Amino acid sequence: MFLSLSHSRGAALILSLACVTLLSAGCNKSDKKSSPSQVAFKVNGEEVSVHQVALARQRAGQGAQSEAGSRRVVETLVDQELTAQAARKDGLEQDPNVVQLMEQAKRDVLARVYLERMSSKVNEPSTDEIDRYYNEHPNLFSDRRLFTLQETQVEAPADRAEALAAKLKATQGVDKLIETIRADSLRSSTRQTSVSAEDVPLVLLDQLAALQVGQSVVLPSEGALRVLTLLSSQSAPVARSTATRLISIYLVNERKRQLIDTSVKAMRAAAKVEYVAASGAASGAASGAAPAAASAPAAAASK
């Protein structure tokens, strides 16, 4: 949420008002009324068009395509329109916080749709590209495994972290690991967890895949070390046809991410941006993260 609403009026009214405003092709009272063939329903005389219903169904996903699902979408829009009318009657349309919230929502929609349209132009990966990715990442596909791990979080003072990490990595087995930690009088906590290959970053996956039972990977953390000890693993390869589909989706999404990242950087380079308000905006913008990388392609294998 971008704003803290101090008014006693419910935030649900504000959100409903914003939703209906953005769904409407034109919410200005001076706009021309839809032709009868375009009107899906009316609420207290206010029209909601078939195009708005179609957009809401599209955003609701597969479940809204059935007759019952479509009906639920319509009833949700009716509730939103009723709520929005109540909000307007209560004067929320002129509330400064609501105006800012709706402006922010409008800016977000415009930016998102622009980037979606731009990224829709990326090319599908070739068969050679898909095959290359498959062969370069066997641990995600042909050699995919499910790992059972013991995760141990160990207190690690900065001046001892490197030596301690080497010592813990050299231990064999959980019992020896705990014995080593206790011998150094270090605080620790443990838990057992199960992960699949796609649940971990590729760099860490390669390290886990190389482990024998009882061996550990040691990862640095702030003021601590995270030790992952392999308890067992189970082979769970991904069928080639499934892998091909997942890799294609992943490579397309990665290309979209790269195109968006490059385009936004180019727009920033060409723009004149002035940070005026003393609200930490400049420092926040300077440290803003780039768009997140697409998830590993096998991530959808278990879904």
C-alpha positions in Angstrom: 0.0 0.0 0.0 1.4 3.3 -1.0 -0.5 5.5 1.4 -1.6 5.4 5.0 -5.3 6.3 5.1 -6.1 8.0 8.4 -9.8 8.5 7.6 -12.4 6.4 9.4 -13.9 5.3 6.0 -13.0 1.8 5.1 -10.0 1.1 2.9 -12.1 -1.4 1.1 -14.2 1.4 -0.4 -11.1 3.2 -1.6 -9.7 0.0 -3.3 -13.1 -0.8 -4.9 -13.3 2.8 -6.2 -9.8 2.5 -7.7 -10.6 -0.9 -9.3 -13.8 0.3 -10.9 -12.2 3.5 -12.1 -9.4 1.6 -13.8 -11.7 -1.0 -15.3 -14.0 1.6 -16.8 -13.2 2.7 -20.3 -14.2 6.1 -19.2 -15.5 7.0 -15.8 -16.1 10.7 -16.5 -19.8 11.5 -16.3 -19.6 13.5 -19.5 -18.5 10.4 -21.4 -20.9 9.0 -24.0 -23.1 6.2 -22.8 -22.4 2.7 -24.3 -24.6 1.5 -27.0 -27.2 -1.0 -25.8 -25.3 -3.9 -27.4 -22.2 -3.1 -25.3 -23.9 -2.8 -21.9 -23.4 -5.9 -19.8 -25.5 -4.7 -16.8 -26.6 -1.5 -15.0 -26.3 -0.7 -11.3 -28.6 2.1 -10.2 -28.5 3.3 -13.8 -24.7 3.3 -14.1 -23.6 1.1 -17.0 -20.9 -1.6 -17.0 -19.9 -2.7 -20.5 -19.3 -6.1 -21.9 -15.6 -5.1 -22.5 -15.1 -4.4 -18.8 -16.6 -7.8 -18.0 -14.3 -9.5 -20.6 -11.3 -7.8 -19.1 -12.3 -8.9 -15.6 -12.7 -12.5 -16.8 -9.4 -12.4 -18.4 -7.7 -11.1 -15.3 -9.5 -13.7 -13.2 -7.9 -16.6 -15.1 -9.0 -20.0 -16.2 -11.6 -20.4 -13.5 -13.6 -17.5 -14.9 -14.2 -19.0 -18.3 -17.0 -21.3 -17.2 -20.6 -20.2 -17.0 -20.4 -20.3 -13.2 -17.0 -18.5 -13.1 -18.3 -15.8 -15.5 -21.3 -15.3 -13.2 -19.0 -14.8 -10.2 -17.0 -12.2 -12.1 -20.2 -10.3 -13.0 -21.4 -10.4 -9.4 -18.0 -9.2 -8.2 -18.2 -6.3 -10.6 -21.7 -5.5 -9.3 -20.4 -5.4 -5.7 -17.5 -3.2 -6.8 -19.8 -0.8 -8.6 -22.1 -0.6 -5.6 -19.2 0.0 -3.4 -17.7 2.6 -5.7 -21.1 4.4 -5.9 -21.2 4.5 -2.1 -17.7 5.9 -2.0 -18.5 8.6 -4.5 -21.7 9.5 -2.5 -19.5 9.7 0.6 -17.2 12.1 -1.1 -14.2 9.8 -1.3 -13.6 10.7 -5.0 -12.3 14.1 -3.8 -10.4 12.8 -0.8 -6.7 13.7 -1.3 -5.5 10.3 -0.3 -7.9 8.6 -2.7 -6.8 10.9 -5.6 -3.2 10.1 -4.9 -3.9 6.3 -4.7 -5.9 6.4 -8.0 -3.1 8.4 -9.7 -0.5 5.8 -8.5 -2.7 3.0 -9.8 -3.1 4.7 -13.1 0.7 5.2 -13.4 1.3 1.6 -12.5 -1.2 0.3 -15.1 0.2 2.4 -17.9 3.8 1.4 -17.1 2.9 -2.3 -16.8 0.9 -2.4 -20.0 3.6 -0.5 -21.9 6.2 -3.0 -20.8 4.0 -6.0 -21.5 3.3 -4.8 -25.0 7.0 -4.1 -25.6 8.2 -7.4 -24.2 5.5 -9.3 -26.3 7.8 -8.7 -29.3 10.5 -11.1 -28.2 11.2 -14.1 -30.4 10.6 -17.7 -29.4 13.8 -19.7 -28.7 15.0 -22.0 -31.4 15.2 -25.8 -31.0 19.0 -25.4 -30.8 18.8 -22.9 -28.0 16.4 -25.2 -26.0 18.7 -28.2 -26.6 21.7 -26.3 -25.5 20.1 -25.1 -22.2 18.9 -28.7 -21.5 22.4 -30.1 -22.0 24.0 -27.3 -20.0 21.8 -27.9 -16.9 21.5 -31.7 -16.4 20.8 -31.1 -12.6 17.6 -29.4 -13.5 16.3 -32.1 -16.0 17.9 -35.4 -16.8 19.8 -35.7 -13.5 17.2 -33.8 -11.4 17.1 -34.9 -7.7 15.1 -34.3 -4.6 17.3 -33.4 -1.6 16.7 -34.0 2.1 19.0 -31.7 4.1 19.8 -30.7 7.6 20.2 -26.9 7.7 22.3 -25.6 10.6 22.7 -21.9 11.4 25.9 -21.3 13.2 27.0 -18.1 15.0 30.2 -17.0 13.3 32.2 -13.9 14.4 33.7 -12.1 11.5 37.3 -12.8 12.5 36.6 -16.5 12.7 34.1 -17.0 9.9 36.5 -18.1 7.1 38.4 -20.7 9.3 35.2 -22.0 10.8 33.6 -22.4 7.4 36.6 -24.5 6.2 36.4 -26.6 9.4 32.7 -27.3 9.1 32.9 -28.1 5.4 35.5 -30.7 6.1 33.4 -32.5 8.7 31.6 -35.8 7.7 28.1 -36.4 9.0 25.7 -34.6 11.1 27.0 -35.9 14.4 30.5 -34.8 13.7 29.2 -31.4 12.6 27.3 -30.8 15.8 30.3 -32.0 17.8 32.6 -29.5 16.1 30.1 -26.6 16.7 29.8 -27.5 20.4 33.6 -27.8 20.8 33.9 -24.2 19.7 31.1 -23.1 22.1 29.1 -21.6 19.2 25.4 -21.0 19.3 23.5 -22.8 16.6 20.0 -24.0 15.5 19.1 -26.8 13.2 16.1 -28.0 11.1 15.5 -30.6 8.5 14.2 -29.6 5.1 13.4 -31.1 1.7 14.0 -29.2 -1.5 13.8 -30.1 -5.2 16.4 -29.0 -7.7 14.4 -26.0 -8.9 14.0 -24.6 -5.4 17.6 -23.5 -5.2 19.8 -21.1 -7.3 21.8 -22.8 -10.0 25.2 -22.1 -8.4 24.0 -23.8 -5.2 22.3 -26.6 -7.0 25.6 -27.6 -8.6 27.2 -27.7 -5.2 24.4 -29.8 -3.7 24.4 -32.2 -6.6 28.1 -32.9 -6.0 27.7 -33.8 -2.4 27.8 -37.4 -1.0 25.6 -38.2 2.0 27.0 -36.6 5.1 28.9 -33.9 3.3 28.0 -30.2 3.6 27.9 -26.9 1.8 28.7 -23.8 3.9 27.2 -20.5 3.0 28.1 -17.2 4.5 25.4 -15.2 6.2 25.4 -11.9 8.2 27.2 -12.8 11.5 26.6 -16.5 10.9 27.2 -19.5 8.6 24.5 -21.6 7.0 25.5 -25.2 6.7 23.5 -27.6 4.5 24.3 -31.2 5.1 23.0 -33.9 2.7 21.0 -36.6 4.5 19.6 -38.3 1.4 18.6 -37.7 -2.2 16.2 -39.2 -4.7 16.4 -39.2 -8.5 13.5 -37.3 -10.1 14.2 -36.6 -13.8 12.0 -34.3 -15.9 10.6 -35.8 -19.1 12.2 -34.3 -22.2 8.9 -33.1 -23.6 8.1 -31.3 -20.3 11.6 -29.9 -20.1 11.3 -28.5 -23.6 8.2 -26.7 -22.7 9.6 -25.3 -19.5 12.8 -24.2 -21.1 11.0 -22.4 -23.8 8.9 -20.5 -21.3 11.9 -19.7 -19.2 14.0 -18.4 -22.2 11.1 -16.2 -23.4 10.6 -14.8 -19.9 14.4 -14.2 -19.6 14.4 -12.3 -22.9 11.5 -10.2 -21.8 13.3 -9.4 -18.6 16.4 -8.4 -20.4 14.5 -6.3 -22.9 12.6 -4.5 -20.2 15.8 -3.9 -18.2 17.6 -2.5 -21.2 14.7 -0.3 -22.2 14.2 1.1 -18.8 17.9 1.9 -18.5 17.8 3.6 -21.9 14.7 5.7 -20.8 16.5 6.7 -17.6 19.6 7.7 -19.5 17.6 9.9 -21.9 15.4 11.4 -19.1 16.0 14.3 -16.8 15.2 13.1 -13.3 15.2 15.6 -10.4 14.8 14.4 -6.9 13.3 17.4 -5.0 11.4 16.1 -1.9 13.7 15.4 1.1 12.0 12.0 1.7 14.9 9.6 0.9 13.6 9.3 -2.7 17.0 9.9 -4.2 18.8 7.3 -2.1 16.0 4.8 -2.6 16.1 5.3 -6.4 19.9 5.0 -6.5 19.8 1.6 -4.8 16.7 0.4 -6.7 17.0 -3.2 -7.8 16.8 -4.3 -11.4 13.8 -6.5 -12.4 14.0 -9.9 -10.9 15.5 -12.6 -13.1 13.1 -15.2 -14.4 12.8 -18.4 -12.3 14.6 -21.5 -13.3 12.6 -23.4 -16.0 12.1 -26.5 -13.9 10.3 -24.5 -11.3 7.0 -25.3 -12.9 7.7 -29.0 -13.1 6.2 -29.8 -9.8 3.2 -27.4 -10.2 
